[in-house]
Amino acid sequence: MSASSADILPLDSEQAISLTNAIHGLSPEQLLWVSGYTAGLAAAGAPAGAPAVKAANTDSAAAASSKRHQEKLTVLYGSQTGNGEDLAIALVRDAVARGFAAQAVSLSDYKPANLKRESLVTFVISTHGEGDPPDDAELFHEFLFSKKAPKLANLKYSVLALGDSSYVNFCQTGREFDSRLNELGASRFEALLECDLDYEDLAAGWRERVIDGLPELLAAGQVSVVPILHAVESTSIFDKSNPFLAEVLINQKITGGTSSKDVRHIELSLEGSGLTYEPGDALAVIADNPPQLVTEFLTELKFEADAPVMIKDAQRNLKDALSSSLEITALNLNFLRAWAETSTDASELQSLLEKGNAAALTDFIDQNQVIDVVRQYPAAVGEQQFVAMLRPLSPRSYSIASSLEANPDEVHLTVAAVRYDAFGRDHWGAASTHLADRITEGEKVSVFVEKNRRFRLPSADVPIVMIGPGTGVAPFRAFVEERVEKNASGDNWLFFGDRNIGSDFLYQLEWQRHLKQGNIKRLDVAFSRDQRKKIYVQDRIRESGAELHRWIERGAAIYVCGDAKQMAPDVHDALIEVLETYGELDNQAAEQKLKELRTAGRYQRDIY
């Protein structure tokens, strides 16, 4: 436990430090006894400093406390971006505050066979990409759907599913968990709840219902013991609802004039915020929508800019709501369904939304923005009706490209501005063009840090292999800075790829300097458009397979960052081939080897 627990416990800083010192070095059994002992003092109204019980009573007190502690709420979470973990921890904090024993455990750390020993479990589980479980839940998911999964007649459960309705298989993993647990004989004590990106209010209601049901779900008289104290990471006062206004120090284009892309290196000041981060974390940016896109909506739908609309029980000006509160770029299922019901010319949309058209629907969502649907399938809608179809504008997350150790009070980002032509018209991304086009040095942008505990550097002596094409190289800039700053002895190997070496070699001078100074042991690059036959990072992985296998055999950790749809599967396949060829494994054994590396934290991915 750290002194930062004062943030959530009713202790001042001195009391928290005293508590930390008092429990330092205690075994789990001793902590359990202290937990029950202090609960007894509270129940008896005993003042602080009351005489301790005799040591001879310790064993019996611990045994009794342990028996009561078996009745607990277990909160299992699988989280791709950290939101699921935050919700799980919040539920445990609420349960603890009400006097119930509870624990939150990542599915990556949970032994699946223990599920049959549980009596009350909640799952907070996200869905990654096109219906996949998050990386930290992959092995548990595999177990749950295997023949090894036990009958769970004594288990009561509830599933909170997190997802993004921009994907066809919205909340798929949560649905699968809920269905499979029921199939194994477990009983729901709270119905499956599916949440989109604006999950906060729905999740809070679910959490409250779970807590309110605990007295009935956990045997009376067995929940009054205070649970074991856990270390709690301090949280910043800045978050989605209260972002920090960070000043822009540098906004520099780092692609050449002939590049087909506009990639920016952006440096922001965190001075005075108290915000901290580690390499691997992300920075969430709260940005306005492109103003030219707002104008297009007003024109296309013949809306008045100053028309009043209600957004979450507050009256807003329509133009302002479209600018800063509503999602008008990324297309999602809920909008499509609502528009298909409204448009008089939407038979194609209605057909897409029918079962069996998942592939075509996925392509449609990928290729169209909201404005394209509005143009292609006209509908007569009012201002309030239209805004009710749109989901709230969500922050955009960017992998942090800097080490706080190397850059105190700063955070750096690598941002590719999203601009493209489709259907004969210009299209724009929201946050990327906000940062690239509308924010200059000296201005401020709203941000908060998103922790990514599943994408972390290993110990200083472990070699690492970093695979990050395009802007996927961002976290590896942070990794190398951090390791240099801390004089880490482990070797570093970077695979980087992009289109053209002359215009798209992001941070070229930095990488070459690191290579010359020995901070990077190897640098392998692939520029796909500089020769007739396209070459990608996965090709370089295969070419360097023998050496890469030697690194893996001596304990190297592998990190992958970037595109989830094409790059990540291609890199995964290349790694499998390396293990097959140089490890002399068949395909099944090579897949198992990568799973073992993932379980051991030696194969980590940050893909999107």
Wavefront OBJ file of the C-alpha trace (Angstrom):
o trace
v 0.000 0.000 0.000
v 1.222 3.488 -0.747
v 0.547 6.816 0.871
v -1.481 7.682 -2.199
v -4.251 5.483 -0.822
v -5.231 8.548 1.152
v -6.907 9.623 -2.044
v -9.609 7.003 -1.457
v -9.413 6.280 2.269
v -10.657 8.612 5.046
v -7.104 9.322 6.199
v -4.973 12.408 6.057
v -1.483 12.138 4.579
v 0.258 11.568 7.948
v -2.183 8.816 8.903
v -1.740 7.166 5.528
v 2.037 7.171 5.925
v 1.730 5.751 9.447
v -0.540 3.002 8.161
v 1.900 2.211 5.354
v 4.760 1.886 7.852
v 2.694 -0.223 10.230
v 1.726 -2.883 7.678
v 5.034 -2.951 5.818
v 6.406 -6.491 5.648
v 3.294 -8.253 6.925
v 2.365 -11.558 5.352
v -1.033 -12.063 3.660
v -2.233 -13.985 6.716
v -1.132 -11.188 9.045
v -2.808 -8.590 6.848
v -5.984 -10.631 6.910
v -5.899 -10.759 10.705
v -5.259 -6.984 10.911
v -8.216 -6.504 8.583
v -10.558 -8.419 10.879
v -9.079 -6.882 14.024
v -9.597 -3.303 12.853
v -13.125 -4.174 11.743
v -13.801 -5.446 15.262
v -12.487 -2.209 16.754
v -14.753 -0.203 14.475
v -17.772 -2.320 15.326
v -17.098 -1.927 19.053
v -16.499 1.784 18.731
v -12.996 1.343 20.140
v -10.757 4.396 19.912
v -7.472 4.449 18.031
v -4.687 2.968 20.119
v -6.956 0.453 21.869
v -5.047 -2.438 23.436
v -4.131 -5.148 20.992
v -5.411 -8.683 21.489
v -2.961 -11.275 22.685
v -0.720 -12.819 20.044
v -1.961 -16.251 21.115
v -5.354 -15.404 19.581
v -3.870 -14.608 16.165
v -4.337 -18.027 14.583
v -7.977 -18.425 15.600
v -8.805 -14.833 14.650
v -7.153 -15.257 11.268
v -8.983 -18.520 10.682
v -12.358 -17.000 11.511
v -11.632 -13.938 9.397
v -10.445 -16.132 6.539
v -13.676 -18.136 6.634
v -15.765 -14.977 6.440
v -13.535 -13.581 3.713
v -14.384 -16.480 1.417
v -17.709 -14.758 0.784
v -16.617 -12.037 -1.620
v -17.320 -10.339 -4.904
v -14.722 -11.093 -7.559
v -14.518 -8.560 -10.391
v -12.734 -9.958 -13.436
v -11.815 -7.579 -16.238
v -10.415 -7.693 -19.731
v -9.466 -4.287 -21.017
v -7.874 -3.117 -24.248
v -7.571 0.579 -23.416
v -7.852 0.592 -19.616
v -11.514 1.626 -19.365
v -12.571 -1.847 -18.250
v -9.904 -1.912 -15.571
v -10.983 1.496 -14.273
v -14.604 0.362 -14.053
v -13.616 -2.840 -12.265
v -11.584 -0.931 -9.698
v -14.438 1.536 -9.198
v -16.841 -1.341 -8.490
v -14.454 -2.824 -5.929
v -14.040 0.558 -4.249
v -17.818 0.923 -4.011
v -18.153 -2.568 -2.531
v -15.373 -1.930 -0.008
v -16.948 1.382 0.993
v -20.165 -0.502 1.797
v -18.284 -3.055 3.915
v -18.104 -5.951 1.464
v -15.082 -8.038 0.610
v -14.176 -7.588 -3.049
v -11.233 -7.947 -5.375
v -10.499 -6.891 -8.953
v -8.327 -9.186 -11.069
v -7.201 -8.903 -14.664
v -8.165 -11.929 -16.713
v -4.515 -12.131 -17.751
v -3.609 -12.797 -14.095
v -6.572 -15.006 -13.216
v -6.255 -18.800 -13.164
v -9.285 -19.959 -15.185
v -9.671 -23.160 -13.184
v -10.476 -21.048 -10.115
v -13.776 -19.995 -11.660
v -15.505 -23.119 -10.329
v -14.558 -22.042 -6.789
v -16.225 -18.636 -7.123
v -19.750 -17.904 -5.991
v -20.205 -14.301 -7.133
v -18.403 -12.777 -10.119
v -18.857 -9.749 -12.321
v -17.087 -9.465 -15.650
v -16.131 -6.133 -17.169
v -15.039 -7.074 -20.651
v -14.307 -5.052 -23.763
v -14.402 -6.144 -27.394
v -11.403 -5.366 -29.565
v -11.705 -4.629 -33.272
v -14.003 -6.926 -35.221
v -15.311 -8.994 -32.322
v -12.053 -10.171 -30.752
v -11.415 -10.428 -27.011
v -8.876 -7.951 -25.638
v -5.334 -9.269 -25.444
v -5.445 -9.753 -21.678
v -8.589 -11.894 -21.941
v -7.617 -14.022 -24.926
v -6.442 -17.080 -23.000
v -9.389 -16.970 -20.575
v -11.756 -16.700 -23.538
v -10.121 -19.756 -25.086
v -10.493 -21.687 -21.816
v -14.126 -20.673 -21.362
v -15.056 -22.091 -24.773
v -12.961 -25.224 -24.411
v -13.879 -28.657 -23.097
v -11.905 -27.814 -19.955
v -14.500 -25.261 -18.857
v -16.241 -26.593 -15.716
v -19.914 -26.672 -14.839
v -20.755 -23.528 -12.880
v -24.050 -24.273 -11.160
v -22.963 -22.460 -7.982
v -21.886 -19.266 -9.737
v -23.904 -16.073 -9.905
v -22.606 -13.571 -12.437
v -23.162 -10.377 -14.353
v -21.402 -9.067 -17.461
v -20.736 -5.442 -18.329
v -19.733 -5.371 -22.000
v -17.784 -2.453 -23.454
v -17.632 -1.847 -27.174
v -17.646 0.589 -30.063
v -20.696 0.630 -32.317
v -18.467 1.698 -35.200
v -17.752 -2.041 -35.420
v -20.295 -4.566 -36.641
v -19.578 -7.093 -33.879
v -20.396 -4.565 -31.185
v -19.787 -5.946 -27.657
v -19.278 -9.413 -29.149
v -16.914 -10.658 -26.427
v -19.274 -9.592 -23.650
v -22.153 -11.334 -25.393
v -20.083 -14.488 -25.767
v -19.093 -14.471 -22.083
v -22.675 -13.969 -20.972
v -24.041 -16.736 -23.193
v -21.303 -19.242 -22.380
v -21.481 -18.733 -18.612
v -25.212 -19.359 -18.741
v -24.643 -22.427 -20.890
v -22.257 -23.777 -18.220
v -24.982 -23.501 -15.606
v -24.187 -20.151 -14.008
v -27.082 -17.813 -13.241
v -27.274 -14.113 -14.002
v -27.975 -11.880 -11.038
v -27.932 -8.789 -13.264
v -28.642 -8.814 -17.001
v -25.930 -8.276 -19.598
v -25.329 -4.568 -20.161
v -23.861 -3.409 -23.483
v -22.121 -0.032 -23.506
v -20.884 2.127 -26.373
v -18.077 4.684 -26.083
v -20.292 6.922 -23.937
v -20.473 4.256 -21.248
v -20.139 6.297 -18.062
v -23.801 6.794 -17.088
v -24.879 3.268 -18.027
v -21.918 1.728 -16.208
v -22.584 3.809 -13.099
v -26.175 2.565 -12.998
v -25.047 -1.058 -13.394
v -22.461 -0.620 -10.642
v -25.093 0.782 -8.297
v -27.465 -2.117 -8.999
v -24.697 -4.634 -8.315
v -23.778 -2.987 -5.011
v -27.410 -2.714 -3.935
v -27.817 -6.448 -4.525
v -24.793 -7.559 -2.495
v -26.613 -7.948 0.874
v -28.870 -10.553 -0.697
v -26.169 -12.141 -2.870
v -23.603 -12.566 -0.091
v -24.705 -14.482 2.988
v -25.883 -12.251 5.817
v -23.408 -11.948 8.651
v -20.455 -12.887 6.467
v -19.766 -9.577 4.798
v -19.077 -7.247 7.702
v -15.349 -7.893 7.702
v -13.258 -5.184 6.063
v -11.366 -6.737 3.128
v -7.600 -6.889 2.899
v -6.058 -3.548 2.048
v -4.743 -3.342 -1.489
v -2.197 -0.979 -3.025
v -4.055 1.668 -4.979
v -2.452 3.782 -7.655
v -3.065 7.470 -7.168
v -5.315 9.012 -9.758
v -5.057 12.417 -11.320
v -7.789 14.964 -10.883
v -7.772 15.354 -14.664
v -9.909 12.949 -16.665
v -12.527 12.834 -19.403
v -14.965 15.019 -17.486
v -12.251 17.380 -16.282
v -9.385 17.511 -18.825
v -6.181 19.481 -18.459
v -5.606 22.428 -20.783
v -2.118 21.737 -22.111
v -0.205 24.417 -23.962
v 1.183 23.488 -27.368
v 4.960 23.938 -27.320
v 5.759 22.500 -30.762
v 3.542 21.531 -33.708
v 5.958 20.375 -36.402
v 5.356 18.484 -39.628
v 7.859 15.605 -39.791
v 6.994 14.171 -43.223
v 8.668 15.603 -46.305
v 7.064 17.805 -48.918
v 6.631 14.926 -51.360
v 4.937 12.683 -48.806
v 1.354 11.601 -49.313
v 0.863 12.012 -45.556
v 0.958 14.865 -43.066
v 2.426 13.547 -39.817
v 2.969 15.946 -36.928
v 5.288 15.836 -33.944
v 3.417 17.686 -31.213
v 4.848 18.644 -27.834
v 2.523 19.712 -25.021
v 3.296 21.211 -21.637
v 2.020 19.428 -18.534
v 3.512 21.983 -16.167
v 1.423 22.452 -13.041
v -0.947 19.576 -13.884
v 0.499 16.839 -11.721
v -0.152 14.467 -14.626
v 2.253 11.557 -14.905
v 2.616 8.777 -17.422
v 4.815 5.828 -18.307
v 6.098 4.655 -21.687
v 3.249 2.711 -23.263
v 0.500 4.991 -21.967
v -1.767 7.045 -24.220
v -2.874 10.663 -24.196
v -6.562 11.275 -24.846
v -7.339 14.481 -26.728
v -10.714 16.196 -26.544
v -11.121 18.049 -29.806
v -13.765 19.856 -31.820
v -15.115 18.552 -35.110
v -13.878 20.093 -38.377
v -15.757 23.396 -38.817
v -16.129 22.846 -42.558
v -17.876 19.527 -41.847
v -20.290 21.214 -39.423
v -21.162 23.696 -42.180
v -21.772 20.840 -44.630
v -24.296 19.238 -42.277
v -26.147 22.510 -41.759
v -26.305 23.056 -45.525
v -27.203 19.494 -46.477
v -30.010 19.210 -43.912
v -31.136 22.833 -44.279
v -30.746 23.458 -40.549
v -30.378 26.825 -38.863
v -27.061 27.168 -37.076
v -28.632 28.767 -34.006
v -31.544 26.317 -33.716
v -31.934 25.206 -30.064
v -31.453 21.506 -29.280
v -31.357 19.545 -26.047
v -28.167 17.638 -25.244
v -28.276 15.724 -21.947
v -31.023 17.914 -20.505
v -29.220 21.124 -21.442
v -30.233 23.452 -24.258
v -27.537 24.092 -26.839
v -27.060 25.992 -30.048
v -27.140 23.408 -32.890
v -23.884 24.571 -34.472
v -22.080 24.445 -31.138
v -23.478 20.978 -30.396
v -22.316 19.651 -33.771
v -18.933 21.288 -33.258
v -18.019 20.078 -29.797
v -20.511 17.550 -28.416
v -21.630 15.075 -31.087
v -19.876 12.463 -33.216
v -20.242 13.524 -36.854
v -17.257 11.765 -38.460
v -17.042 8.068 -37.494
v -20.068 6.066 -38.583
v -21.692 3.639 -36.145
v -24.431 1.020 -36.073
v -26.911 2.972 -33.965
v -26.891 5.936 -36.341
v -27.241 3.639 -39.343
v -30.259 1.912 -37.826
v -31.912 5.194 -36.894
v -31.273 6.736 -40.325
v -32.475 3.614 -42.153
v -35.789 3.876 -40.302
v -36.136 7.565 -41.211
v -34.987 7.760 -44.823
v -37.489 7.060 -47.593
v -34.680 5.776 -49.820
v -32.784 3.446 -47.479
v -33.603 -0.048 -48.731
v -29.877 -0.646 -49.290
v -29.139 0.333 -45.684
v -31.913 -1.868 -44.372
v -30.547 -4.774 -46.386
v -27.031 -4.203 -45.034
v -28.314 -4.256 -41.473
v -29.953 -7.657 -41.895
v -28.252 -10.754 -40.508
v -25.723 -12.409 -42.751
v -24.283 -9.204 -44.194
v -21.570 -8.573 -41.608
v -18.712 -8.350 -44.131
v -20.518 -5.902 -46.397
v -21.693 -3.861 -43.420
v -18.138 -3.671 -42.060
v -16.867 -2.404 -45.422
v -19.649 0.171 -45.590
v -18.866 1.542 -42.127
v -15.156 1.657 -42.936
v -15.660 3.531 -46.193
v -18.341 6.034 -45.170
v -18.679 8.841 -42.675
v -21.962 10.122 -41.262
v -22.145 12.882 -43.896
v -21.947 10.280 -46.694
v -25.002 8.454 -45.374
v -26.920 11.720 -45.041
v -26.101 12.617 -48.653
v -26.691 9.200 -50.220
v -29.940 8.394 -48.421
v -31.918 11.645 -47.978
v -34.363 11.977 -45.113
v -36.547 14.757 -43.774
v -35.503 15.186 -40.157
v -35.729 17.939 -37.591
v -32.798 19.300 -35.640
v -33.677 17.539 -32.383
v -34.457 14.275 -34.167
v -31.077 14.380 -35.893
v -28.959 15.093 -32.821
v -30.768 12.270 -30.988
v -29.382 9.867 -33.597
v -25.786 10.896 -32.949
v -23.651 9.564 -30.142
v -21.492 11.857 -27.991
v -18.145 12.962 -29.380
v -15.461 10.803 -27.773
v -11.850 11.717 -27.008
v -9.233 10.349 -29.408
v -6.301 8.463 -27.916
v -2.713 8.703 -29.137
v 0.234 6.608 -28.019
v 2.619 8.816 -26.080
v 5.890 9.348 -27.940
v 8.034 10.556 -25.061
v 9.542 9.551 -21.736
v 8.608 11.748 -18.791
v 12.028 10.982 -17.313
v 13.679 12.487 -20.385
v 11.140 15.292 -20.872
v 9.913 16.569 -17.480
v 6.535 18.342 -17.594
v 6.065 17.469 -21.278
v 4.211 14.910 -23.353
v 4.870 14.282 -27.052
v 2.552 12.869 -29.714
v 2.971 11.570 -33.265
v -0.223 12.399 -35.153
v -1.132 11.598 -38.769
v -3.696 14.092 -40.025
v -6.679 12.267 -41.542
v -7.678 13.969 -44.788
v -8.883 12.138 -47.874
v -11.186 12.325 -50.871
v -14.164 9.963 -51.134
v -17.233 10.110 -53.353
v -15.803 13.259 -54.930
v -15.694 15.222 -51.668
v -13.131 16.045 -48.990
v -13.231 14.172 -45.707
v -11.505 14.912 -42.411
v -10.725 13.213 -39.146
v -11.801 14.995 -35.981
v -8.922 15.208 -33.496
v -6.103 14.728 -36.008
v -7.077 17.737 -38.119
v -7.891 19.705 -34.955
v -4.284 19.178 -33.868
v -2.702 19.560 -37.297
v -4.754 22.407 -38.760
v -6.390 24.375 -35.986
v -4.010 24.346 -33.002
v -0.837 26.403 -33.157
v 2.023 26.881 -30.750
v 0.947 28.782 -27.646
v -2.666 27.616 -27.860
v -4.127 24.966 -25.568
v -5.714 21.582 -26.033
v -7.801 19.503 -23.591
v -6.093 16.246 -22.593
v -5.896 13.508 -19.984
v -3.699 10.448 -19.558
v -4.957 6.923 -20.248
v -2.921 4.221 -18.526
v -1.990 1.159 -20.554
v -0.720 -1.345 -18.016
v -0.598 -4.157 -20.576
v 2.031 -2.357 -22.702
v 4.985 -1.892 -20.398
v 8.762 -2.124 -20.614
v 10.367 -5.184 -19.005
v 13.216 -5.024 -16.496
v 16.260 -3.046 -17.563
v 18.384 -6.053 -18.537
v 15.826 -7.676 -20.866
v 16.353 -7.187 -24.617
v 13.367 -5.846 -26.534
v 12.178 -6.035 -30.130
v 9.945 -3.149 -31.221
v 7.799 -3.421 -34.372
v 6.113 -0.137 -35.239
v 5.410 0.962 -38.812
v 4.122 4.481 -39.466
v 2.862 6.317 -36.395
v 3.000 2.970 -34.590
v 6.606 3.919 -33.871
v 5.445 6.534 -31.337
v 5.576 4.441 -28.137
v 8.959 3.061 -29.137
v 10.412 6.544 -29.188
v 9.253 6.681 -25.563
v 10.681 3.225 -24.837
v 14.141 4.095 -26.127
v 14.201 7.488 -24.380
v 13.248 5.829 -21.106
v 15.855 3.093 -21.403
v 18.586 5.585 -22.274
v 17.607 7.810 -19.358
v 17.726 4.874 -16.938
v 20.899 3.325 -18.407
v 19.105 0.068 -19.133
v 21.484 -2.705 -20.161
v 19.024 -4.654 -22.339
v 19.521 -4.449 -26.102
v 16.955 -2.650 -28.284
v 15.949 -3.674 -31.817
v 13.559 -1.553 -33.892
v 11.622 -2.542 -37.020
v 10.151 0.520 -38.750
v 8.295 0.811 -42.024
v 6.493 3.416 -44.124
v 6.042 4.411 -47.755
v 9.154 6.342 -48.851
v 12.513 6.748 -47.148
v 12.972 10.289 -48.441
v 9.737 11.675 -47.003
v 8.302 9.219 -44.461
v 11.207 8.112 -42.245
v 9.699 9.398 -38.999
v 12.318 10.560 -36.458
v 15.091 9.454 -38.831
v 17.873 11.547 -37.269
v 16.935 10.399 -33.767
v 17.030 6.712 -34.719
v 20.337 7.114 -36.512
v 21.805 8.895 -33.496
v 20.562 6.164 -31.164
v 22.064 3.547 -33.485
v 25.423 5.330 -33.589
v 25.498 5.726 -29.815
v 24.604 2.095 -29.218
v 21.203 2.853 -27.689
v 19.675 0.745 -30.469
v 21.442 -2.489 -31.322
v 19.641 -3.010 -34.627
v 17.446 -0.889 -36.889
v 15.613 -2.644 -39.724
v 13.507 -0.519 -42.063
v 11.050 -1.250 -44.857
v 9.827 1.413 -47.277
v 7.086 -0.091 -49.386
v 6.994 2.374 -52.304
v 10.714 2.787 -53.002
v 10.899 -0.250 -55.289
v 8.591 -2.114 -57.625
v 7.940 -4.941 -55.185
v 6.456 -3.625 -51.956
v 8.416 -4.450 -48.819
v 6.854 -4.323 -45.352
v 8.080 -4.847 -41.791
v 6.845 -8.442 -41.841
v 9.204 -9.096 -44.758
v 12.130 -7.721 -42.737
v 11.093 -9.943 -39.827
v 11.307 -13.015 -42.051
v 14.661 -11.905 -43.493
v 16.081 -11.493 -39.974
v 14.393 -14.628 -38.675
v 17.494 -16.467 -37.493
v 18.755 -13.533 -35.422
v 15.273 -12.713 -34.161
v 14.860 -16.297 -32.964
v 18.176 -16.033 -31.086
v 16.869 -12.893 -29.352
v 13.663 -14.681 -28.387
v 15.631 -17.620 -27.029
v 17.700 -15.329 -24.805
v 14.567 -13.796 -23.313
v 13.677 -10.846 -25.529
v 10.244 -9.211 -25.206
v 8.410 -8.389 -28.448
v 6.247 -5.285 -28.841
v 3.923 -4.455 -31.740
v 2.107 -1.153 -32.262
v -0.071 0.042 -35.119
v -2.874 -1.054 -37.409
v -4.945 -3.949 -36.087
v -6.645 -4.921 -39.329
v -3.683 -5.691 -41.620
v -0.313 -4.992 -40.029
v -0.799 -6.830 -36.725
v -2.048 -10.121 -38.288
v 0.731 -9.976 -40.917
v 3.383 -9.450 -38.235
v 1.867 -12.241 -36.134
v 2.066 -14.615 -39.102
v 5.684 -13.612 -39.723
v 6.571 -14.349 -36.096
v 4.882 -17.733 -36.377
v 6.997 -18.490 -39.462
v 10.168 -17.503 -37.583
v 9.295 -19.879 -34.743
v 8.438 -22.651 -37.189
v 11.602 -22.266 -39.271
v 14.223 -21.557 -36.651
v 12.585 -23.156 -33.629
v 11.764 -26.287 -35.631
v 8.115 -26.191 -34.526
v 4.953 -27.095 -36.379
v 2.290 -24.433 -36.793
v 0.305 -25.461 -33.729
v 3.397 -25.515 -31.516
v 4.506 -22.130 -32.852
v 1.099 -20.632 -32.045
v 1.332 -22.119 -28.561
v 4.806 -20.629 -28.147
v 3.488 -17.144 -28.956
v 0.634 -17.654 -26.492
v 3.155 -18.563 -23.827
v 5.176 -15.456 -24.649
v 2.017 -13.369 -24.336
v 1.142 -14.935 -20.994
v 4.663 -14.205 -19.771
v 4.393 -10.562 -20.900
v 6.963 -11.118 -23.623
v 4.613 -10.498 -26.564
v 2.652 -7.293 -26.080
v 0.565 -5.432 -28.633
v -0.946 -1.977 -28.767
v -3.041 -2.186 -31.916
v -5.983 -0.131 -33.126
l 1 2 3 4 5 6 7 8 9 10 11 12 13 14 15 16 17 18 19 20 21 22 23 24 25 26 27 28 29 30 31 32 33 34 35 36 37 38 39 40 41 42 43 44 45 46 47 48 49 50 51 52 53 54 55 56 57 58 59 60 61 62 63 64 65 66 67 68 69 70 71 72 73 74 75 76 77 78 79 80 81 82 83 84 85 86 87 88 89 90 91 92 93 94 95 96 97 98 99 100 101 102 103 104 105 106 107 108 109 110 111 112 113 114 115 116 117 118 119 120 121 122 123 124 125 126 127 128 129 130 131 132 133 134 135 136 137 138 139 140 141 142 143 144 145 146 147 148 149 150 151 152 153 154 155 156 157 158 159 160 161 162 163 164 165 166 167 168 169 170 171 172 173 174 175 176 177 178 179 180 181 182 183 184 185 186 187 188 189 190 191 192 193 194 195 196 197 198 199 200 201 202 203 204 205 206 207 208 209 210 211 212 213 214 215 216 217 218 219 220 221 222 223 224 225 226 227 228 229 230 231 232 233 234 235 236 237 238 239 240 241 242 243 244 245 246 247 248 249 250 251 252 253 254 255 256 257 258 259 260 261 262 263 264 265 266 267 268 269 270 271 272 273 274 275 276 277 278 279 280 281 282 283 284 285 286 287 288 289 290 291 292 293 294 295 296 297 298 299 300 301 302 303 304 305 306 307 308 309 310 311 312 313 314 315 316 317 318 319 320 321 322 323 324 325 326 327 328 329 330 331 332 333 334 335 336 337 338 339 340 341 342 343 344 345 346 347 348 349 350 351 352 353 354 355 356 357 358 359 360 361 362 363 364 365 366 367 368 369 370 371 372 373 374 375 376 377 378 379 380 381 382 383 384 385 386 387 388 389 390 391 392 393 394 395 396 397 398 399 400 401 402 403 404 405 406 407 408 409 410 411 412 413 414 415 416 417 418 419 420 421 422 423 424 425 426 427 428 429 430 431 432 433 434 435 436 437 438 439 440 441 442 443 444 445 446 447 448 449 450 451 452 453 454 455 456 457 458 459 460 461 462 463 464 465 466 467 468 469 470 471 472 473 474 475 476 477 478 479 480 481 482 483 484 485 486 487 488 489 490 491 492 493 494 495 496 497 498 499 500 501 502 503 504 505 506 507 508 509 510 511 512 513 514 515 516 517 518 519 520 521 522 523 524 525 526 527 528 529 530 531 532 533 534 535 536 537 538 539 540 541 542 543 544 545 546 547 548 549 550 551 552 553 554 555 556 557 558 559 560 561 562 563 564 565 566 567 568 569 570 571 572 573 574 575 576 577 578 579 580 581 582 583 584 585 586 587 588 589 590 591 592 593 594 595 596 597 598 599 600 601 602 603 604 605 606 607 608
